[in-house]
Amino acid sequence: MAASFVDYLKSGALYILPQHAISRLVFKLTRIQSPLVPKAIKLFCNAFDVNLEEAVNPDPNSYPTFNEFFTRALKPELRPIARTKLVSPVDGTISQFGQIVNGSLLQAKGIHYSLEALLGGNPERAKRYQNGHFITIYLSPRDYHRIHMPCAGKLTEQTHVPGRLFSVAKHTVNTIKGIFARNERVIASFDSDFGSMAVILVGAINVAAIETVWAGLITPPRGETITSKVYHDKNIQLAKGEEMGRFNMGSTVILLLPEGAPPFKESLHVDQPIKMGQALSNDE
């Protein structure tokens, strides 16, 4: 769908907002213990149509902070892990997917962006995914905000790339060029049965925390330079469907796969809702 004048107007306003200051304020507010927390949870559930009955703990009065509600665990039987080689790492909506062509990915209709820029300007890292394929999944505020492994993998590297915190809602994705390569993000790289794989956790305004299970809280603080940590000798191996990280508030996950990795199902389509553990590929 082409961007409208209203889309450009809403996106333009984001340039002048103190994106990091707002997000850090949200970080603090969502960690305050208060008797008002249950009421805030109920209002949020009503506003965004959140089904709290899916949670391991469905009682809003049992969450001491809003963040603990927001990063809640779900009943595992509600997210069965498909037997296919690739599964969705998150609950969300498919924003785009397809081939990585000439070192670029499709962001939205008529907008492409650089694979190398997405990966922090590292050409060697980008070479792993030339002629591969990708899928971008948007997590709205109503979605489950833990990220899981799309396949089994051994962690090789984690890279934090500082950047802006534009909203990643549809109106900004349709109007702000290279938004995923401009926003703050964490790149988790793995060795898998079919080669290198990257799961990229893209920050956005109000996404006041990105964390991984092996490193804990990565942002905040914001940081000023790209930082990487190599994990080749740590033997951190995660199974398909195992939790690998989490967001606070909605954002986006991008999965990068190398040439020769299992192709996506033919039935996938843009704007399709998807659940964590749902099949992304056909083969088992």
NORMO-V896028 format. One record per backbone hydrogen bond with DSSP energy under -0.5 kcal/mol. CO is the residue of the C=O (numbers start at 0). NH is the residue of the N-H. If there is no record, write none. Layout:
CO|NH  CO|NH
//
This chain:
3|7  4|8  5|9  6|10  7|11  8|12  9|13  10|13  10|14  11|14  12|15  12|16  13|16  16|18  17|21  18|22  19|23  20|24  21|25  22|26  23|27  24|28  25|29  27|30  28|31  29|66  31|33  33|36  35|39  36|40  37|41  38|42  39|43  40|44  41|45  42|46  43|47  44|48  44|49  49|51  50|53  51|54  53|74  55|57  57|59  58|61  59|62  61|63  63|33  64|68  65|69  66|70  68|71  69|144  72|55  74|77  75|78  79|81  85|279  85|280  87|276  88|147  91|273  92|137  93|270  95|135  97|133  98|100  99|130  100|103  102|114  102|115  103|100  104|106  104|112  107|110  110|106  110|107  112|104  113|117  114|118  115|120  115|121  116|119  118|121  120|122  121|125  122|126  123|127  124|127  125|128  126|129  128|131  131|99  132|256  133|97  134|254  135|94  135|95  136|252  137|92  137|139  138|250  139|142  143|90  144|246  146|243  146|244  148|240  149|86  152|154  152|237  153|190  155|230  155|231  156|188  157|228  158|160  158|186  159|161  159|226  160|184  163|183  164|204  168|171  168|172  169|173  171|174  171|175  174|176  175|178  177|180  177|181  178|181  178|182  181|163  183|202  184|160  185|187  185|200  186|158  186|188  187|198  188|155  188|156  189|196  190|153  191|194  194|191  195|257  196|189  197|199  197|255  198|187  198|200  199|201  199|253  200|185  200|202  201|251  203|206  205|207  208|247  209|217  209|218  210|245  211|215  215|211  218|209  226|159  228|157  230|233  230|234  234|236  235|154  237|152  238|241  241|148  243|212  244|146  245|210  246|248  250|138  251|201  252|136  253|199  253|255  254|134  255|197  256|132  257|260  262|281  264|267  268|271  271|93  273|91  274|277  276|81  277|87  279|264  282|84
//
